[in-house]
Amino acid sequence: EVTGAPDFVGIGVQKAGTTWWYELLASHPDVSSPEGLHKERHFFDRFGDKPFGPPDVERYHAWFPRRTGTLVGEWTPDYFSLPWVAPLLAAAAPSARLLVLLRDPIDRFRSGLDHQARMGQPASSSSVADTMSRGFYHQALVQWLRWFPAEQLLILQYERCVADPARQFEATTRFLGLPDYRPPAVDGPRPPARGTRTELDPEVTERLRDAYEPDVRALAKLAPQVDLH
């Protein structure tokens, strides 16, 4: 095995099926998925108020052992909405292909609340604000496109992946330059979500829709491949 910069990095988003999609990728014969290493390295989380230099780049590269001739990567959904990560990742892995898996922001918000409840985290104004802020996709994407060219980023949609996983997985492997491969799991159902589903009050749903609408419209202009229906 050798180490080095990751070939691909999934940068978002939380509660949009990223574990499911990463596991499909990890099953590809030409992808290395080192045993004992979680898909989420969370390496850059700590640098919001700390300096980042060449020794940190070396430490990051050490997290990516791979068999010769294979690709390796990570998928940390928090990266997408942390404003300091894009320039640091550009310094550490400028050639990495980026993957972002989006989901209807209101559904993502509801699922985020479910996730917090499962983790035993009491709802507070700050936690709800954080959960809501993760749904402003255009706002975050603009920051990423300052540091990476658009052709290095693939935008996927959770809803499309659920409806047609085989075709969306083919698009993913093609983007990464991987040979055609159809994992058996791609023909099975998407793994069910754990726990109970939070039902949002209609008034809250309408308020969220009003808050997200300008960002969604801007996202559609920036990334016209996004299906708003």
Solvent accessible surface area in square Angstrom, and as a share of the most:
residue,aa,sasa,rsa
1,E,151,0.68
2,V,84,0.48
3,T,82,0.47
4,G,17,0.16
5,A,37,0.29
6,P,5,0.03
7,D,44,0.23
8,F,0,0.00
9,V,0,0.00
10,G,0,0.00
11,I,0,0.00
12,G,0,0.00
13,V,3,0.02
14,Q,37,0.16
15,K,49,0.21
16,A,0,0.00
17,G,6,0.06
18,T,8,0.05
19,T,67,0.39
20,W,18,0.06
21,W,0,0.00
22,Y,13,0.05
23,E,101,0.45
24,L,5,0.03
25,L,0,0.00
26,A,26,0.20
27,S,54,0.35
28,H,6,0.02
29,P,82,0.51
30,D,46,0.24
31,V,5,0.03
32,S,4,0.03
33,S,51,0.33
34,P,23,0.14
35,E,179,0.80
36,G,80,0.77
37,L,52,0.26
38,H,121,0.54
39,K,11,0.05
40,E,45,0.20
41,R,24,0.09
42,H,61,0.27
43,F,5,0.02
44,F,0,0.00
45,D,47,0.24
46,R,121,0.44
47,F,17,0.07
48,G,41,0.39
49,D,125,0.65
50,K,114,0.48
51,P,125,0.79
52,F,44,0.18
53,G,21,0.21
54,P,104,0.65
55,P,75,0.47
56,D,17,0.09
57,V,30,0.17
58,E,123,0.55
59,R,131,0.48
60,Y,0,0.00
61,H,46,0.20
62,A,65,0.51
63,W,109,0.38
64,F,0,0.00
65,P,24,0.15
66,R,27,0.10
67,R,113,0.41
68,T,120,0.70
69,G,75,0.72
70,T,18,0.11
71,L,43,0.21
72,V,1,0.00
73,G,0,0.00
74,E,0,0.00
75,W,0,0.00
76,T,0,0.00
77,P,10,0.06
78,D,30,0.16
79,Y,0,0.00
80,F,9,0.04
81,S,42,0.27
82,L,41,0.20
83,P,87,0.55
84,W,77,0.27
85,V,0,0.00
86,A,0,0.00
87,P,35,0.22
88,L,31,0.15
89,L,0,0.00
90,A,18,0.14
91,A,66,0.51
92,A,2,0.02
93,A,1,0.01
94,P,84,0.53
95,S,96,0.62
96,A,2,0.01
97,R,92,0.34
98,L,0,0.00
99,L,0,0.00
100,V,1,0.00
101,L,0,0.00
102,L,7,0.03
103,R,34,0.12
104,D,62,0.32
105,P,17,0.11
106,I,25,0.13
107,D,51,0.27
108,R,0,0.00
109,F,9,0.04
110,R,17,0.06
111,S,13,0.08
112,G,2,0.02
113,L,35,0.18
114,D,11,0.06
115,H,47,0.21
116,Q,21,0.09
117,A,74,0.57
118,R,81,0.30
119,M,120,0.53
120,G,61,0.58
121,Q,90,0.40
122,P,114,0.72
123,A,82,0.64
124,S,53,0.35
125,S,99,0.64
126,S,81,0.52
127,S,24,0.15
128,V,51,0.29
129,A,58,0.45
130,D,64,0.33
131,T,3,0.02
132,M,52,0.23
133,S,57,0.37
134,R,39,0.14
135,G,1,0.01
136,F,46,0.19
137,Y,6,0.02
138,H,44,0.20
139,Q,128,0.57
140,A,16,0.12
141,L,4,0.02
142,V,66,0.38
143,Q,43,0.19
144,W,2,0.01
145,L,54,0.27
146,R,165,0.60
147,W,109,0.38
148,F,4,0.02
149,P,61,0.38
150,A,67,0.52
151,E,128,0.57
152,Q,29,0.13
153,L,19,0.09
154,L,35,0.17
155,I,21,0.10
156,L,5,0.03
157,Q,20,0.09
158,Y,34,0.13
159,E,72,0.32
160,R,97,0.35
161,C,0,0.00
162,V,67,0.39
163,A,88,0.68
164,D,53,0.27
165,P,24,0.15
166,A,23,0.18
167,R,165,0.60
168,Q,30,0.13
169,F,3,0.01
170,E,85,0.38
171,A,24,0.19
172,T,0,0.00
173,T,2,0.01
174,R,154,0.56
175,F,32,0.13
176,L,16,0.08
177,G,65,0.63
178,L,15,0.07
179,P,75,0.47
180,D,130,0.67
181,Y,68,0.26
182,R,148,0.54
183,P,1,0.01
184,P,111,0.70
185,A,63,0.49
186,V,2,0.01
187,D,94,0.49
188,G,30,0.29
189,P,125,0.79
190,R,75,0.27
191,P,60,0.38
192,P,122,0.77
193,A,91,0.71
194,R,172,0.63
195,G,61,0.59
196,T,122,0.71
197,R,139,0.51
198,T,48,0.28
199,E,132,0.59
200,L,37,0.18
201,D,79,0.41
202,P,109,0.68
203,E,100,0.45
204,V,42,0.24
205,T,30,0.17
206,E,86,0.38
207,R,136,0.50
208,L,7,0.04
209,R,116,0.42
210,D,88,0.45
211,A,36,0.28
212,Y,4,0.01
213,E,73,0.33
214,P,89,0.56
215,D,16,0.09
216,V,35,0.20
217,R,145,0.53
218,A,28,0.22
219,L,6,0.03
220,A,26,0.20
221,K,172,0.73
222,L,73,0.36
223,A,4,0.03
224,P,106,0.67
225,Q,96,0.43
226,V,15,0.09
227,D,55,0.29
228,L,88,0.44
229,H,210,0.94
